[in-house]
Amino acid sequence: MTTHVSIMPCLDMRDGRVVKGVHFVDIRDAGDPVECARAYCQAGADELALLDITATIEGRHTMLDVVRQVAKVTTVPFIVGGGISDLDSAAAVLDAGADKISTSSAAFRKPEIIAKMVKQFGADKVTVAIDVDQNASLPSGYEVYIDGGRTATGQDALEWARQVAGYGVEVILPTSKAGDGAKTGYDLPIIRMMAQETPARIVASGGAGILEHFYEAVEAGATILLAASVFHFGMISIPDLKAYLREKGVKVN
């Protein structure tokens, strides 16, 4: 296998602190975002994600002061999501020091904003996140959720991913509601479908618990491996993960 993959720790943030939940609930504290970001960069992270997980449901924009502080210590590409609903809020996050923005609920509600963001900032700056859960009544077996995984939409997740890719988006970030924080493995079928059915790079997100889970995601077609709990709580180190993937023939930095 000659796939080149990136390791992306994810800082889910609420009230200015890094937190981590299970299935998008049961939230617990995981530290200061600036200290976490600095530590992950030193440990060899290839990219870093900061997601303001309650911005959308609280009807506010991302905490720009935290973005600025994290940007100062971050030495790798830095992506920010949460509460980015229009060109102005996206521009503010980029101006605060983020390298890329991620949009989810707003993109679903107003798909035309995706094309506008790609045109305004460049395709390499825009990631669309898609929260999903299994729904056997839909063609792909997966349904799109919005509002931090709280609101079912009735929309088929694979069809939405195809539409997103059609706007020129180069990276799609599907997170399985069932897998989130459960450490039982990534939801491989949705990764595989999106990797096969769109030209976008797919981020594996939601469910990593052991080293093997990361390799399974690579085999399914993911080229960016996102995790939170296993990194935050010291279960897996980034150097150990990279060494494991190299042994499996996967190219990592």
C-alpha positions, 0 to 999 in steps of 0.5 A: 500500500503506497497511500500517504496519510496525515494524522489529525488530532481533533480538539473539540471545544466548549466554553474555551476548553477542550472536551470529549464526549461519546456519541456527541454527549457525556462530555468531559474535560480534556484540557486547555486548547493552547497547551493541547495544540502545542503538545500535538505539534511537538508530538508530530501531528500533520494537521490539527482540527479545532471544532467549537462543538456548541457554536451552531446550536448556541447560535453564535460564531466560533470563539476567535480569541481561542483560534488566535491563541491556538494559531500562535503555537500551531506549526502544522495546517490548522482547520477550524469548524463550528459556527461558520455559517457565511463568508464573513464568519469564514473570513474572520476565522481565517484572519484569526490564524486558521489555515482552513475552515470546516462547515457542516450545518450551515452548508447543509441548510444553504448549499450555495454557501459552499460554492461561494466559500470555494470561490472566495477562499480556494478549494484547499481552504474549505472542508465540509463535515458531514455527521452521519448515522445509520438509516436502512431506509436510505439508499446508502444506509446512512443519513445526514445529521446537523446541529452537532448530531442532534437533528436528523435531515432525511437526506442520504449521506452519500448523495450529499457527499456527491453534491458537496464534491460537485462544488469543488470541495477537496476534503470531506469529513464524515463523522459517525454518530454511532462511532463518536468517542466509542473507541469501537472503530471507524464506520468503515462502510461510509468511508469506503463509499465516500472514497469510492464515489467522490474525488475528495479526500476523506477524513476518518472520524469517530471511533478510533480506539486501537492502532488497528482501527487507523489501518482499517480506515486507510484500507477503506480509503481515508487519507486523513486520520482524525482522532480525539479521545485516544490522543487526549487521554494518552491511550495512543501516541502519535509517534507510536501510531506513525511507526505502526502505520509505516510497518503496515506499508502506509506512508506517513510524514 
